[in-house]
Amino acid sequence: MNTPLIALLLLAAAPPPQKAKELAAQKQWEELYLAYAAASPSDYEEAQRPGVAGPLLKGCEALLAEDAVMAYSLGERAVAFQQTAGALRCLAKSALKTDQRASAEEALRKGLEHFPKDGAFGLELGRLLLQDEDTTAAIATLEKVPAKAKESKEARKLIQNARAKMAEAGAARGEVERLERRLNGEEDTRNAKGTQGDGEVRTASLSYESGVTKDGMRVRANRRFSIRYFNNDRDFGQRAEYEGQVAAALEDAYEFTLRTLGRARERQLEVVLYSRDEFRSHMGAVVAAQIAGLYLNDAIRMNDSAQMTPQNRATLVHEYVHAALDEICPQGGRALPRWLNEGLAEYLEWRFQKLDGPSRALRDKMRSDAKLGLLPTMAEMNSKALVNQRNVAVAYATSAMAVQELIRQGGMEKLLGFIQSVNGAATFESALQAAYDKDFAGLDKAVHTALSGR
């Protein structure tokens, strides 16, 4: 690199467009960027700006494969001088290569707005939205790809796949709601002595005892948990190892929740562990494809848990929090707003995984949604199931961030006391206002502020 040349270029307030062409012709891309990094487009006549933007775009395209970071820097300056379709495309591509999804989405949206006949913007933005599982928005975006554009064939294919996925997701949501109605509508089957049917092992001890039900499920239980699973041809040693892993994971969930939340469940909790095929057989194929685990009718039901993976352990923590809230809240967990119930479980799952919040990609998606006014609100999630929100992952993460803000304001002990004082969702917002001086809109604002990093 020519140091005197760089110094000279940086000292020049507004290098002439001809200098950009010269540096591009010599493929001195870093010098080109440094020369125009601090230059303001307003320092140039409008007719001169394309003379700077063109060489910058040429550098972005030249470096896209080998140096995406510099390509992004050059593309960003090219767009600043002139928002051409090529500059916006290169900026979006380099943003994706450098894991800047929000910037890529912003560039693609600008391209779609200013160059609607260019099918690349609708197609690539639609792909991003599908990756974010924002199927409704993806279809609406892909439908904007012009029929005569070369990208239209691929766009139609993606639309068909997205609609099929929407139908499957809708069926899954309906099946989950059906299960909730059926299971929550049943009377408690436990008898006066506290037994729960054939094969149940009752003990007041923390030591585990074993048994087998008439339908072939093995049961291992202590005072806190009753673990049920099918044998699946495990020999004695394999059963002992598996049961030990599950018991350890559940005890971890108990200890972690007690330590973090300040309360744990006192009554024995039934935990049913299914393989992927077993869960599909019992809950249906559509539900099995959508759900890692659920807490219903006083029991945790785990999908694909033939092995105790790190993700299964985290899911057990999430569902255990629901089970604890069901006991802590005077009217049961369903008396809490959906965002609070799911948000607290998601937040504790983050903490268990030693995470500060959502993944970078999900946070970028949430920031983008916040700017567009698409982030779900507490009022929308007050009673509506999160699985029915436009983007389920965003809804869960938004709820968890709302809980995180309450904890930052008053601590976990205050939140626990607040949950214990809840007497029904109808008066919840007024109770929230009294306890935290925030209504739903105020909590929405706190989440937006946290996302913006202010």
C-alpha positions as CSV (number, residue, x, y, z in Angstrom):
1,M,0.0,0.0,0.0
2,N,1.3,3.5,-0.9
3,T,1.2,5.3,2.5
4,P,2.0,8.9,1.1
5,L,-0.8,8.4,-1.4
6,I,-3.3,7.4,1.3
7,A,-2.3,10.4,3.4
8,L,-2.7,12.7,0.5
9,L,-6.1,11.3,-0.4
10,L,-7.4,11.5,3.2
11,L,-6.3,15.2,3.4
12,A,-8.4,16.0,0.3
13,A,-11.8,17.1,1.4
14,A,-13.5,16.1,-1.8
15,P,-11.4,14.0,-4.2
16,P,-12.5,14.5,-7.8
17,P,-14.5,11.8,-9.6
18,Q,-11.6,11.3,-12.0
19,K,-9.5,10.1,-9.0
20,A,-12.1,7.3,-8.4
21,K,-11.9,6.2,-12.0
22,E,-8.1,6.1,-11.8
23,L,-7.9,4.1,-8.6
24,A,-10.6,1.6,-9.9
25,A,-8.6,1.2,-13.2
26,Q,-5.5,0.3,-11.1
27,K,-7.7,-2.0,-8.9
28,Q,-6.5,-0.1,-5.8
29,W,-9.7,-0.9,-3.9
30,E,-8.6,-0.1,-0.4
31,E,-7.1,3.2,-1.5
32,L,-10.4,3.9,-3.4
33,Y,-12.4,3.3,-0.2
34,L,-10.1,5.5,2.0
35,A,-10.3,8.3,-0.5
36,Y,-14.0,8.5,-0.4
37,A,-14.8,7.1,3.1
38,A,-15.2,10.6,4.5
39,A,-16.4,12.4,1.4
40,S,-19.9,13.6,1.5
41,P,-22.1,13.3,-1.7
42,S,-23.3,16.8,-1.0
43,D,-19.8,18.1,-1.8
44,Y,-20.3,17.0,-5.4
45,E,-22.6,18.3,-8.1
46,E,-25.4,15.8,-8.8
47,A,-24.1,15.1,-12.2
48,Q,-20.7,14.2,-10.7
49,R,-21.9,11.6,-8.2
50,P,-22.4,8.7,-10.7
51,G,-18.7,9.2,-11.5
52,V,-17.8,8.3,-7.9
53,A,-20.5,5.7,-7.4
54,G,-19.6,3.7,-10.5
55,P,-16.0,2.9,-9.5
56,L,-17.1,2.2,-5.9
57,L,-19.6,-0.3,-7.2
58,K,-16.9,-1.9,-9.5
59,G,-14.8,-2.4,-6.4
60,C,-17.7,-4.0,-4.5
61,E,-18.3,-6.4,-7.2
62,A,-14.6,-7.2,-7.7
63,L,-14.1,-8.0,-4.0
64,L,-17.4,-9.8,-3.3
65,A,-15.9,-13.3,-3.4
66,E,-12.5,-12.7,-1.7
67,D,-13.0,-9.8,0.7
68,A,-16.7,-9.4,1.6
69,V,-15.9,-6.9,4.4
70,M,-14.2,-4.4,2.0
71,A,-16.8,-5.1,-0.6
72,Y,-19.5,-4.1,1.9
73,S,-17.7,-0.9,2.7
74,L,-17.4,0.0,-1.0
75,G,-21.0,-0.9,-1.7
76,E,-22.2,1.2,1.2
77,R,-20.3,4.2,-0.2
78,A,-21.6,3.5,-3.7
79,V,-25.2,3.5,-2.5
80,A,-24.5,6.8,-0.6
81,F,-23.4,8.5,-3.9
82,Q,-26.1,6.9,-6.1
83,Q,-28.8,4.3,-5.3
84,T,-28.5,2.2,-8.4
85,A,-29.9,-1.3,-8.7
86,G,-26.4,-2.7,-9.1
87,A,-25.1,-0.9,-6.0
88,L,-28.1,-2.1,-3.8
89,R,-27.7,-5.6,-5.1
90,C,-23.9,-5.7,-4.3
91,L,-24.5,-4.1,-0.9
92,A,-27.2,-6.7,0.0
93,K,-24.9,-9.6,-1.1
94,S,-21.9,-8.3,0.8
95,A,-24.1,-7.7,3.9
96,L,-25.2,-11.3,3.9
97,K,-21.7,-12.6,3.5
98,T,-20.7,-10.5,6.5
99,D,-23.6,-11.7,8.6
100,Q,-25.4,-8.3,8.5
101,R,-28.9,-9.6,7.7
102,A,-30.7,-6.4,8.8
103,S,-28.6,-4.3,6.4
104,A,-29.1,-6.8,3.6
105,E,-32.9,-6.7,4.1
106,E,-32.9,-2.9,4.2
107,A,-30.9,-2.8,0.9
108,L,-33.3,-5.3,-0.7
109,R,-36.3,-3.3,0.4
110,K,-34.9,-0.1,-1.1
111,G,-34.2,-2.0,-4.3
112,L,-37.7,-3.4,-4.4
113,E,-39.2,0.1,-3.8
114,H,-37.1,2.0,-6.3
115,F,-36.6,-0.7,-9.0
116,P,-39.8,-2.8,-8.9
117,K,-39.2,-4.2,-12.4
118,D,-35.9,-5.8,-11.2
119,G,-37.0,-9.3,-10.1
120,A,-33.8,-9.9,-8.1
121,F,-34.9,-7.7,-5.2
122,G,-38.3,-9.4,-4.7
123,L,-36.8,-12.9,-5.1
124,E,-33.9,-12.4,-2.7
125,L,-35.9,-10.5,-0.1
126,G,-38.5,-13.3,-0.3
127,R,-35.8,-15.9,0.4
128,L,-34.7,-13.9,3.5
129,L,-38.2,-13.8,4.8
130,L,-38.7,-17.5,4.3
131,Q,-35.4,-18.2,6.2
132,D,-36.9,-16.1,9.0
133,E,-40.1,-18.2,8.8
134,D,-42.1,-15.0,8.0
135,T,-44.1,-16.9,5.4
136,T,-47.0,-14.4,4.9
137,A,-44.6,-11.5,4.2
138,A,-42.5,-13.7,2.0
139,I,-45.4,-14.6,-0.2
140,A,-46.5,-11.0,-0.5
141,T,-42.9,-10.1,-1.5
142,L,-42.4,-12.9,-4.0
143,E,-45.7,-12.0,-5.7
144,K,-44.1,-8.6,-6.5
145,V,-41.6,-10.3,-8.8
146,P,-42.7,-9.3,-12.3
147,A,-44.1,-12.1,-14.5
148,K,-41.7,-11.2,-17.3
149,A,-38.6,-11.1,-15.0
150,K,-36.1,-14.0,-15.4
151,E,-36.6,-14.6,-11.6
152,S,-40.3,-15.2,-11.9
153,K,-40.1,-19.0,-12.3
154,E,-38.1,-19.4,-9.1
155,A,-40.4,-16.9,-7.3
156,R,-43.5,-19.0,-8.3
157,K,-41.8,-22.1,-7.0
158,L,-41.0,-20.5,-3.7
159,I,-44.5,-19.2,-3.4
160,Q,-45.9,-22.7,-3.9
161,N,-43.6,-24.1,-1.2
162,A,-44.4,-21.2,1.2
163,R,-48.1,-21.7,0.8
164,A,-47.7,-25.4,1.5
165,K,-45.7,-24.6,4.6
166,M,-48.4,-22.1,5.7
167,A,-51.1,-24.8,5.3
168,E,-49.0,-27.2,7.3
169,A,-48.3,-24.6,10.0
170,G,-52.0,-23.8,10.2
171,A,-52.9,-27.4,10.6
172,A,-50.3,-27.7,13.4
173,R,-51.7,-24.7,15.2
174,G,-55.2,-26.1,15.0
175,E,-54.1,-29.4,16.2
176,V,-52.2,-27.8,19.2
177,E,-55.3,-25.8,20.1
178,R,-57.4,-29.0,19.8
179,L,-55.1,-30.8,22.1
180,E,-55.2,-27.9,24.6
181,R,-59.0,-27.8,24.6
182,R,-59.2,-31.6,25.0
183,L,-56.6,-32.0,27.6
184,N,-57.4,-28.9,29.6
185,G,-61.1,-29.7,29.4
186,E,-60.8,-33.0,31.1
187,E,-61.3,-33.4,34.8
188,D,-58.3,-34.1,36.9
189,T,-58.0,-37.9,36.8
190,R,-56.0,-38.2,40.1
191,N,-58.0,-39.9,42.9
192,A,-58.2,-38.7,46.5
193,K,-55.1,-40.6,47.4
194,G,-53.1,-38.9,44.7
195,T,-52.6,-41.9,42.4
196,Q,-52.6,-41.4,38.6
197,G,-53.4,-44.8,37.2
198,D,-51.8,-48.1,36.4
199,G,-48.1,-48.3,36.8
200,E,-47.7,-45.0,38.8
201,V,-45.0,-45.1,41.4
202,R,-45.7,-42.9,44.5
203,T,-42.9,-42.1,46.9
204,A,-42.3,-39.3,49.4
205,S,-38.5,-39.8,48.9
206,L,-36.1,-38.1,46.5
207,S,-34.7,-41.5,45.7
208,Y,-36.1,-42.9,42.4
209,E,-38.2,-46.1,42.3
210,S,-39.1,-48.0,39.2
211,G,-42.1,-49.7,37.7
212,V,-43.8,-50.7,34.4
213,T,-47.3,-49.7,33.2
214,K,-49.7,-52.1,31.5
215,D,-49.1,-50.4,28.1
216,G,-45.4,-51.1,28.4
217,M,-44.1,-47.7,29.6
218,R,-41.3,-47.8,32.1
219,V,-41.8,-45.5,35.1
220,R,-39.2,-44.0,37.3
221,A,-40.3,-41.7,40.0
222,N,-39.4,-39.8,43.1
223,R,-41.2,-37.1,45.1
224,R,-40.5,-34.5,42.4
225,F,-40.8,-36.3,39.1
226,S,-42.6,-39.3,37.5
227,I,-40.6,-40.2,34.4
228,R,-42.4,-42.3,31.7
229,Y,-41.0,-43.7,28.5
230,F,-41.2,-46.7,26.3
231,N,-38.4,-49.3,26.7
232,N,-37.5,-49.5,22.9
233,D,-35.4,-52.7,23.4
234,R,-33.0,-51.1,25.8
235,D,-31.2,-53.6,28.0
236,F,-30.8,-53.1,31.8
237,G,-27.6,-51.1,31.4
238,Q,-29.0,-48.9,28.7
239,R,-32.2,-48.2,30.7
240,A,-30.1,-47.3,33.8
241,E,-27.9,-45.0,31.8
242,Y,-30.9,-43.3,30.0
243,E,-33.0,-42.9,33.2
244,G,-29.9,-41.5,34.9
245,Q,-29.5,-38.9,32.2
246,V,-33.1,-37.9,32.3
247,A,-33.2,-37.7,36.1
248,A,-30.1,-35.6,36.1
249,A,-31.6,-33.2,33.5
250,L,-34.8,-32.9,35.5
251,E,-32.9,-32.3,38.7
252,D,-30.9,-29.6,36.9
253,A,-34.1,-28.0,35.7
254,Y,-35.5,-28.0,39.3
255,E,-32.3,-26.6,40.8
256,F,-31.8,-24.0,38.1
257,T,-35.4,-22.8,38.3
258,L,-35.3,-22.7,42.1
259,R,-32.0,-20.7,42.0
260,T,-33.0,-18.3,39.2
261,L,-36.7,-17.8,39.7
262,G,-36.7,-18.3,43.5
263,R,-39.4,-20.9,43.4
264,A,-39.8,-24.4,42.0
265,R,-42.7,-26.8,41.7
266,E,-43.7,-28.6,44.9
267,R,-46.1,-31.3,43.5
268,Q,-44.8,-34.3,41.6
269,L,-44.6,-33.6,37.9
270,E,-45.2,-36.2,35.3
271,V,-42.7,-36.1,32.4
272,V,-43.4,-38.3,29.3
273,L,-40.5,-38.9,27.0
274,Y,-41.2,-39.9,23.4
275,S,-39.0,-40.8,20.5
276,R,-39.8,-38.8,17.3
277,D,-41.9,-41.6,15.9
278,E,-43.7,-42.1,19.2
279,F,-44.6,-38.4,19.5
280,R,-45.8,-38.5,15.9
281,S,-48.0,-41.5,16.7
282,H,-49.5,-40.0,19.9
283,M,-49.8,-36.3,18.8
284,G,-50.0,-36.5,15.0
285,A,-47.4,-35.8,12.3
286,V,-48.2,-32.1,11.9
287,V,-47.7,-31.3,15.6
288,A,-44.6,-33.5,15.8
289,A,-43.0,-31.5,13.0
290,Q,-43.6,-28.2,14.9
291,I,-43.1,-28.8,18.6
292,A,-40.0,-29.8,20.7
293,G,-42.0,-30.2,23.9
294,L,-45.1,-28.9,25.6
295,Y,-46.7,-28.7,29.1
296,L,-50.3,-29.7,29.1
297,N,-52.7,-31.2,31.7
298,D,-50.1,-31.2,34.5
299,A,-47.5,-33.0,32.5
300,I,-44.5,-32.3,30.3
301,R,-44.5,-34.2,27.0
302,M,-41.1,-34.3,25.2
303,N,-40.6,-34.9,21.5
304,D,-37.6,-36.6,20.0
305,S,-36.1,-37.4,23.4
306,A,-34.7,-40.9,22.9
307,Q,-31.3,-39.2,23.6
308,M,-30.8,-36.4,26.2
309,T,-29.2,-33.7,24.0
310,P,-28.3,-30.2,25.1
311,Q,-31.3,-28.8,23.3
312,N,-33.6,-31.3,25.0
313,R,-32.2,-30.3,28.4
314,A,-32.9,-26.6,27.6
315,T,-36.4,-27.5,26.4
316,L,-37.0,-29.4,29.7
317,V,-36.1,-26.1,31.6
318,H,-38.5,-24.2,29.4
319,E,-41.4,-26.6,30.0
320,Y,-40.5,-27.0,33.7
321,V,-40.9,-23.2,34.2
322,H,-44.5,-23.5,32.8
323,A,-45.2,-26.3,35.2
324,A,-43.8,-24.2,38.1
325,L,-45.9,-21.2,37.1
326,D,-49.0,-23.3,36.9
327,E,-48.5,-24.0,40.6
328,I,-47.2,-20.5,41.6
329,C,-49.9,-18.5,40.0
330,P,-53.1,-18.7,42.2
331,Q,-55.4,-19.3,39.3
332,G,-52.9,-21.4,37.3
333,G,-50.5,-20.5,34.5
334,R,-53.3,-19.9,32.0
335,A,-54.4,-16.9,34.1
336,L,-51.2,-15.2,33.0
337,P,-51.0,-13.4,29.7
338,R,-49.4,-15.6,27.1
339,W,-46.5,-13.3,26.6
340,L,-45.6,-13.4,30.3
341,N,-46.0,-17.2,30.6
342,E,-44.0,-18.0,27.5
343,G,-41.6,-15.0,27.9
344,L,-40.5,-16.1,31.4
345,A,-40.0,-19.7,30.2
346,E,-38.0,-18.5,27.2
347,Y,-35.9,-16.1,29.3
348,L,-35.0,-18.8,31.8
349,E,-34.1,-21.1,28.8
350,W,-31.7,-18.3,27.6
351,R,-30.2,-18.1,31.0
352,F,-29.8,-21.9,31.3
353,Q,-28.0,-21.8,27.9
354,K,-25.8,-18.9,29.1
355,L,-27.3,-16.5,26.5
356,D,-28.0,-12.8,27.0
357,G,-30.9,-12.8,24.6
358,P,-31.9,-13.9,21.1
359,S,-29.4,-15.0,18.5
360,R,-27.8,-12.3,16.3
361,A,-29.8,-13.2,13.3
362,L,-33.1,-13.2,15.2
363,R,-32.2,-9.9,16.9
364,D,-31.5,-8.4,13.5
365,K,-34.9,-9.6,12.3
366,M,-36.6,-8.1,15.4
367,R,-34.9,-4.7,14.8
368,S,-36.0,-4.7,11.2
369,D,-39.6,-5.6,12.3
370,A,-39.5,-2.9,14.9
371,K,-38.5,-0.3,12.3
372,L,-41.4,-1.4,10.1
373,G,-43.9,-1.5,12.9
374,L,-44.3,-5.3,12.6
375,L,-43.0,-6.3,16.0
376,P,-45.8,-8.0,18.0
377,T,-47.1,-6.0,20.9
378,M,-48.0,-7.0,24.4
379,A,-51.6,-6.2,23.7
380,E,-51.6,-8.6,20.7
381,M,-50.0,-11.3,22.8
382,N,-52.0,-10.8,25.9
383,S,-54.4,-13.7,25.2
384,K,-53.6,-14.9,21.7
385,A,-51.3,-17.9,21.5
386,L,-47.8,-17.1,20.4
387,V,-47.9,-20.0,17.8
388,N,-50.6,-17.9,16.0
389,Q,-48.4,-14.9,15.7
390,R,-47.0,-13.8,12.3
391,N,-43.5,-15.1,13.2
392,V,-43.4,-17.5,16.1
393,A,-39.7,-17.1,16.9
394,V,-40.0,-13.3,16.9
395,A,-43.0,-13.5,19.2
396,Y,-41.2,-15.7,21.7
397,A,-38.1,-13.6,21.7
398,T,-40.2,-10.3,22.1
399,S,-42.0,-11.8,25.0
400,A,-38.7,-12.9,26.6
401,M,-37.3,-9.4,26.2
402,A,-40.3,-7.9,27.8
403,V,-39.8,-10.2,30.8
404,Q,-36.1,-9.3,30.8
405,E,-37.1,-5.6,31.0
406,L,-39.3,-6.2,34.0
407,I,-36.5,-8.1,35.7
408,R,-34.1,-5.3,35.0
409,Q,-36.5,-2.8,36.5
410,G,-37.4,-4.6,39.7
411,G,-35.5,-7.9,39.9
412,M,-36.7,-11.5,39.9
413,E,-38.1,-11.4,43.4
414,K,-40.4,-8.5,42.5
415,L,-41.5,-10.3,39.4
416,L,-42.2,-13.5,41.3
417,G,-44.3,-11.6,43.8
418,F,-46.2,-9.9,41.0
419,I,-47.0,-13.2,39.4
420,Q,-48.3,-14.6,42.7
421,S,-50.6,-11.5,43.0
422,V,-52.2,-11.9,39.5
423,N,-55.9,-12.6,39.8
424,G,-56.9,-12.9,36.1
425,A,-55.9,-11.5,32.7
426,A,-58.8,-9.0,32.7
427,T,-57.1,-6.7,35.2
428,F,-53.6,-7.6,34.3
429,E,-52.6,-4.3,32.6
430,S,-53.8,-2.2,35.5
431,A,-51.8,-4.5,37.9
432,L,-48.8,-4.1,35.6
433,Q,-49.2,-0.3,35.7
434,A,-49.5,-0.3,39.5
435,A,-46.4,-2.6,40.0
436,Y,-44.1,-1.3,37.3
437,D,-45.5,2.0,36.3
438,K,-45.9,0.6,32.7
439,D,-48.9,-0.3,30.6
440,F,-48.6,-2.6,27.6
441,A,-47.5,0.3,25.4
442,G,-44.8,1.3,27.8
443,L,-43.5,-2.2,27.9
444,D,-43.5,-2.3,24.1
445,K,-41.4,0.9,24.1
446,A,-38.9,-0.6,26.6
447,V,-38.4,-3.6,24.2
448,H,-37.9,-1.3,21.2
449,T,-35.3,0.7,23.2
450,A,-33.5,-2.4,24.3
451,L,-33.4,-3.6,20.6
452,S,-32.0,-0.3,19.5
453,G,-29.2,-0.5,22.0
454,R,-29.9,2.8,23.6
